Amino acid sequence: MGRPIIMPGYDYISAEKRRLERESLRASRAQTGDLTPRASSIEKAMADRVVAERSAVEQQEKERKELAQKLRIERARLKEGYLVDPKRMVVRSHMLGDPLAVFDVLIGNETVDWEAARHAAISIRNPQYSLKQFYEDMVRAFPELKLYMAYISDNDNYVPDVNSGTTASVEYRRTVGALFAVYWLMRVGVDGAEGFSYGVDEDWAPRGQPADANESGVLDTSRGTNHHTDKNMKKRKAFHDQTDWQKLMYLLVDALLLSVEDGQVEVNHQRTMAMLALTAFHDIMKVEALLPSVSADCESFQGYAAGVTINDHDQALGYVLDRFPQCLPAFYGLPREEQLSVAFTQAKMNFNHGWLVQAEAPPDALFSKFKMVIDTEGVEKADVAFYFVHWLTDLAGAHPSPLEGGVKFV
């Protein structure tokens, strides 16, 4: 090789430094290029892990909610399970229309357990007397409650027949709901307002004020609560807070169910037993097997001719109370003055509460028949109040969910 050419004035040292810097930069870039795929792989793994952990948390939350829902359903089943429908009873077709024959088969010589009825009346405002104890007393006291499960059949294949468009079980639960409404109203000032407004929990204890209801009215159950997650809870709370419970109590005072003296509330036991008895049997004539026909020795009854079946359940009950009172031991065993009060509630007064509340009829259409019944039957003020208490509790129990309070109102 020849000798290197040396250019005068050229800075060979600086040039060498620049060459070395270029080689170092190329080596660094090459090394960085080798690391980029590895970094991307690590970042992707970390992202996948975050997604997996988030998915696991969401799955756990889903499973927690499903378990909570199953627990709610199981608690509701256990709570409702104590409400057992009476056993089915058969009425043969040849008996239909004859109260003596029908009720002899269904009730026979059974009588009211007046001790249980009296225990309920005496204890009804006792803070220690629970709704479950009250229900047990009602089932034990009144044999009429089992009449809701009467069927018409001449063979073993039968289904319930009720003229309200529902089922026998629904009518039974409506009646239980009306009885529970009596219980709650009689306990205003104890825990009645809470039970009527919010219903009861899985232990049949009245729910208290839902302090944990959010603005939408749905309860926040994340912290645990004995309330149901009812979307109408805001309405229930509004009903509880806005209802004049003292006025309702004084309606019961006017009906002679309660009395107040020196701030002490006392229960009229005899009058209360009459209200409980009426509530137990007031809708039994919705069961078609029980409907009476006007007897041959009676020319007519409230527009029904002899031999015709009375298909209006209120008039049918009024007919049995008037002509065959012995068929219903809960009525027959009442003192005469209480029988008259109960019978008045079944008089055909053509009084429509909806018309009154919504101002849909003139006074004559609303009150003329009502006034005539009051005038002709010597009805007292207390009987009118008794009638309105019965109407109130009947409406409160119209929804077949007796453990949820007065659903129709709240």
NORZIHU-V357143 format. One record per run of one state. SS is the DSSP state (~ for helix, > for strand, _ for the rest). FROM is the first residue (numbers start at 1). LEN is the number of residues. If there is no record, write none. Layout:
ss & from & len
SS & FROM & LEN
SS & FROM & LEN
//
This chain:
ss & from & len
_ & 1 & 11
~ & 12 & 70
_ & 82 & 7
> & 89 & 3
_ & 92 & 1
~ & 93 & 3
_ & 96 & 1
> & 97 & 1
_ & 98 & 1
~ & 99 & 8
_ & 107 & 7
~ & 114 & 10
_ & 124 & 7
~ & 131 & 11
_ & 142 & 1
~ & 143 & 7
> & 150 & 3
_ & 153 & 9
> & 162 & 1
_ & 163 & 5
~ & 168 & 19
_ & 187 & 5
~ & 192 & 7
_ & 199 & 1
> & 200 & 1
_ & 201 & 5
> & 206 & 1
_ & 207 & 6
> & 213 & 1
_ & 214 & 5
> & 219 & 1
_ & 220 & 13
~ & 233 & 10
_ & 243 & 2
~ & 245 & 10
_ & 255 & 3
> & 258 & 4
_ & 262 & 2
> & 264 & 4
_ & 268 & 1
~ & 269 & 13
_ & 282 & 2
~ & 284 & 3
> & 287 & 1
~ & 288 & 3
_ & 291 & 1
> & 292 & 2
_ & 294 & 6
> & 300 & 2
_ & 302 & 2
> & 304 & 2
_ & 306 & 3
> & 309 & 1
_ & 310 & 3
~ & 313 & 11
_ & 324 & 1
~ & 325 & 3
_ & 328 & 1
~ & 329 & 4
_ & 333 & 3
~ & 336 & 10
_ & 346 & 7
~ & 353 & 6
_ & 359 & 4
~ & 363 & 14
_ & 377 & 4
~ & 381 & 16
_ & 397 & 5
~ & 402 & 3
_ & 405 & 6
//
